[in-house]
């Protein structure tokens, strides 16, 4: 397996959507390719870091204000 | 923290469906529950697309009002959340169009780039690289990095990886094919990874220079 072929399966591997056979082939490639191992690990970390950090937080007071405005208009029938 | 919708089994009714039915029957309080459940996600998606706080506030309001008005058109064959996100994405894009009058704005913008489709910077990251930054610095790095992605990649990444929609739901929400979503997702992930490497690379124990403010 080449690095390009590995990359083509990267998302499926990360999302656990590969067959057992494909997984074995990918793991075989990883054993001999440090570059792909780094790419896989840091891509996983990239997703995890975006999932676990709130970068656009909705502060409580703004949330309440928005919520009240929405509900007030809905109650009027929009 | 992203809230990921539990996926109901095929024969189970999603709890939102009952709430939607109550709203259709005139129970405004049931809509209050739905708004509370999803307002943070809608706001976040609107921020990601408009990159402007005021616009995101307006979009959040408009999206929930539009959803309320159009609730009769909601078909139970998709999830209420996916349907709502679709409205929020469209409202966000409309807001951008208003802001940049005369300029086409779509989720197809700028996606014809080859940048980042092949990893170039292969430096490994420090273990727990986020520990080298304060929460505020880290949030700034993550914001700047994702804002630099082409719109069409950013939206796919946000819906699929941050908000937890499936590939099929992301495709349906954005009016894209499943292969298009997959191709954009891979490139979005690789580009973000590449850009974050600048901050997170292993550097003999030395901290990468701080965030430009």
Interface residues (C-beta under 8 A of the other chain):
Chain A: X4 X7 X10 X11 X14 X35 X38 X39 X41 X42 X43 X45 X46 X47 X49 X50 X51 X52 X53 X54 X55 X56 X58 X62 X63 X66 X67 X69 X70 X71 X73 X74 X75 X78
Chain B: X1 X2 X28 X31 X32 X35 X36 X39 X40 X43 X44 X47 X48 X56 X57 X60 X61 X64 X65 X68 X69 X118 X119 X122 X123 X124 X125 X129 X130 X138 X139 X142 X143 X146 X157 X161 X162 X182 X185 X186 X189 X190 X192 X193 X196 X197 X200
